[in-house]
Amino acid sequence: MAQALYKFYKDCGRSGDLSGVFLSTPEKIEGIIGKGLYFYEVLGKHSEISFAADAKQFTLVTDAPEVIKVVAEHGLESGINPFEYLYDEEEEFDVDEDE
């Protein structure tokens, strides 16, 4: 499984947006689609956001080994990494109604 650089973006309406650039594999990206993501007050007080990950929220930036090496060596990942916000499947998941 070769790593690639991905961009994540979710428009949250007037509250703002969630975005990030991170390393992952195509298999892991495919595996997160449809899974619940939960962000506790990520955009300020009373801004709990939950939704199911959608393929449209992920963009492959590059899979060039030289770029991946530089990003990994210098810790250039930034912003939201959706894998850190996977919802615990043992709890009830409530998706925002505006989805």
ABEGO torsion letter per residue (X at the ends): XBBBBBBBBBBAEAAEBBBBBBBBBAAAAAAABGBBBBBBGAAEBGABBBBBBBAAABBBABABAAAAAAAAAAGABBEBBAAAABBBAABBBBBBAAX
